[in-house]
């Protein structure tokens, strides 16, 4: 069993020891942050006005502006017309929402199952400070809430927020927050600790369920205990 000291970041001065095995010897990285709700990748994230969605369609655009580029779901070549899920897809009639990390073994970009379902998978957004230290989309994380005292394993599943202050709906629910969708609510205080494990998924393996992520994290000996934050 290998022990490596935790890297100290200027945005969150933390010093602890993290136990892990069978992964890169590069030190885990922690940040302490607030967290907005991300629903991208969920098959019912966005859709026509007659559909009950997890988020407002406007939030699928850059800057939450109708004139902003559509980034939350797939469009046709015109960049505006959404691709629609078919009768055999998880949510027929809804738009096909995507996540930054996806199943590379699935060549069908219009298959909703190619992406991480934010309503079922614990994921965080990749911050610049972690990316510069070797963390990539698909790497594993452990996340802890100082408020609820709960922790969970997850994956770096999306991009688009350089601060890293964003996590999937499933993650925030796993940490004990009562959010039901992405339309209202967020963690405004810097009470979420995210521990990134660089190079922990070098093969870019895709995990279709949270159970698979949990099992993989445990098999690697990753640690989701946060004793210095209690």
C-alpha positions in Angstrom: 0.0 0.0 0.0 1.5 3.3 -1.1 1.1 6.6 0.8 1.6 9.9 -1.0 1.4 13.4 0.4 -1.5 15.5 -0.8 -0.5 18.4 -3.1 -1.2 21.8 -1.6 -3.1 24.2 -3.8 -3.3 28.0 -3.2 -7.1 28.0 -3.4 -7.5 25.4 -0.7 -4.7 25.0 1.8 -5.0 21.4 2.8 -2.3 19.0 4.1 -3.2 15.3 4.7 -2.1 11.9 3.7 -4.1 9.9 1.2 -3.7 6.1 0.9 -4.0 4.6 -2.5 -2.5 1.7 -4.6 -2.4 0.4 -8.2 -2.6 4.0 -9.6 -0.1 6.6 -10.6 2.3 7.7 -7.9 1.4 11.3 -8.7 0.0 13.0 -5.7 -3.8 13.4 -5.4 -5.0 17.0 -5.6 -7.7 18.7 -3.5 -9.7 21.8 -3.9 -12.4 23.2 -1.7 -15.2 24.9 -3.6 -18.9 25.8 -3.9 -20.9 23.8 -6.4 -23.5 24.4 -9.1 -25.7 21.6 -10.4 -24.8 20.0 -13.7 -27.4 17.9 -15.5 -25.6 17.5 -18.8 -25.6 13.9 -20.1 -28.9 13.0 -18.5 -31.4 11.8 -21.2 -34.1 14.0 -19.8 -31.9 17.1 -19.2 -33.4 19.2 -22.1 -36.3 18.9 -24.4 -39.3 20.7 -26.0 -41.5 22.9 -23.9 -44.1 20.1 -23.5 -41.5 17.9 -21.8 -40.7 17.8 -18.1 -36.9 18.4 -18.1 -34.2 18.6 -15.5 -33.1 22.1 -16.6 -34.2 25.1 -18.6 -33.3 25.0 -22.3 -31.6 28.4 -21.9 -29.0 26.8 -19.7 -27.9 24.6 -22.5 -26.4 27.7 -24.2 -23.1 29.4 -23.4 -23.7 32.2 -21.0 -27.3 31.0 -20.5 -28.2 33.2 -23.5 -30.4 32.3 -26.4 -27.8 33.7 -28.7 -25.1 31.6 -27.0 -23.7 28.5 -28.7 -25.6 25.4 -27.8 -23.3 23.2 -25.6 -25.8 21.1 -23.6 -27.2 19.0 -26.3 -26.5 17.9 -29.9 -27.8 20.0 -32.8 -27.9 19.5 -36.5 -25.4 21.3 -38.8 -27.2 24.6 -38.4 -26.1 24.7 -34.7 -29.6 25.4 -33.5 -32.0 22.5 -34.4 -31.8 19.8 -31.7 -31.3 16.2 -32.5 -34.2 14.2 -31.0 -34.2 10.9 -29.2 -36.0 8.1 -31.0 -38.5 5.5 -29.7 -35.9 3.1 -28.5 -33.8 5.7 -26.6 -34.1 6.3 -22.9 -36.3 9.4 -23.2 -38.1 9.5 -26.6 -38.8 13.1 -27.8 -36.1 14.7 -25.6 -32.9 16.3 -26.9 -29.7 14.3 -26.8 -27.6 15.8 -24.0 -23.9 15.2 -23.8 -21.1 15.0 -21.2 -17.5 15.9 -21.9 -16.4 12.3 -21.0 -18.1 9.7 -23.1 -17.8 6.1 -24.2 -15.1 6.0 -26.9 -16.1 2.5 -27.9 -19.5 3.7 -28.9 -19.2 5.5 -32.3 -22.8 6.6 -32.4 -22.8 10.2 -31.2 -26.6 10.2 -31.3 -26.9 7.4 -28.7 -27.8 9.0 -25.3 -26.1 6.0 -23.6 -22.7 7.2 -24.9 -22.7 9.9 -22.2 -22.7 10.1 -18.4 -26.2 10.4 -17.0 -26.0 13.3 -14.5 -29.0 12.0 -12.7 -27.3 8.7 -11.9 -23.5 9.2 -12.1 -21.5 11.2 -9.6 -19.3 13.5 -11.6 -17.4 16.8 -11.3 -16.3 19.3 -13.9 -12.6 19.5 -14.7 -11.0 22.7 -13.3 -7.9 24.4 -14.9 -5.9 24.0 -11.7 -6.3 20.2 -11.8 -5.9 19.9 -15.5 -2.5 21.6 -15.3 -1.5 19.0 -12.7 -2.3 16.0 -14.9 -6.0 15.3 -14.2 -8.0 14.4 -17.3 -11.6 13.7 -18.1 -12.4 10.2 -16.9 -10.1 10.3 -13.9 -11.6 9.3 -10.6 -12.4 11.5 -7.6 -13.5 11.4 -4.0 -15.8 14.2 -2.9 -16.8 15.3 0.6 -19.3 17.8 2.0 -18.2 19.7 5.1 -21.8 20.5 5.8 -23.4 17.0 5.5 -20.3 15.0 6.5 -20.9 12.7 3.6 -18.5 11.5 0.9 -18.8 9.7 -2.4 -16.6 8.4 -5.3 -17.1 10.0 -8.7 -15.5 10.7 -12.0 -14.3 13.8 -13.8 -17.1 13.8 -16.3 -17.5 17.3 -17.9 -15.8 20.5 -18.7 -16.8 24.1 -19.2 -16.3 25.5 -15.7 -12.6 26.4 -15.2 -13.1 26.8 -11.5 -14.4 23.3 -11.0 -17.4 24.6 -9.0 -19.9 22.3 -10.7 -21.0 18.7 -10.1 -23.7 16.4 -11.3 -27.2 16.2 -9.8 -26.5 12.6 -8.7 -23.3 13.7 -6.9 -25.0 16.5 -4.9 -27.8 14.1 -4.0 -25.3 11.5 -2.9 -23.7 14.1 -0.6 -27.1 14.7 1.1 -28.3 17.8 -0.6 -32.1 17.9 -1.4 -31.8 19.1 -5.0 -34.3 17.6 -7.5 -33.2 19.1 -10.7 -30.9 21.8 -12.2 -33.5 24.5 -12.3 -33.1 25.7 -8.7 -30.5 25.5 -6.0 -26.7 25.3 -5.6 -24.1 25.0 -2.9 -23.1 28.6 -2.5 -20.6 28.1 0.4 -17.1 26.7 -0.2 -17.9 23.5 1.6 -17.3 20.8 -1.0 -13.9 19.2 -1.1 -12.9 17.4 -4.3 -10.0 15.0 -4.3 -8.7 14.3 -7.8 -6.6 11.1 -8.6 -4.4 12.0 -11.6 -3.9 9.2 -14.2 -6.4 7.0 -12.3 -8.1 6.0 -15.6 -5.4 5.9 -18.2 -7.4 3.7 -20.5 -10.3 6.1 -20.5 -12.7 3.3 -19.4 -16.3 4.3 -19.5 -18.6 3.5 -16.6 -22.2 3.2 -17.3 -23.3 2.9 -13.6 -22.3 4.4 -10.3 -21.7 0.9 -9.0 -19.0 0.4 -11.6 -17.2 3.6 -10.5 -17.4 2.6 -6.8 -16.1 -0.8 -7.5 -13.2 0.5 -9.6 -12.3 3.1 -7.0 -12.2 0.5 -4.3 -10.2 -1.9 -6.4 -7.6 0.8 -6.9 -7.4 1.4 -3.2 -8.6 5.0 -3.5 -9.6 6.8 -0.3 -12.7 8.7 0.3 -12.1 9.5 4.0 -11.5 13.1 4.8 -10.4 13.1 8.5 -8.7 16.6 8.4 -12.0 18.2 7.3 -14.3 16.8 10.0 
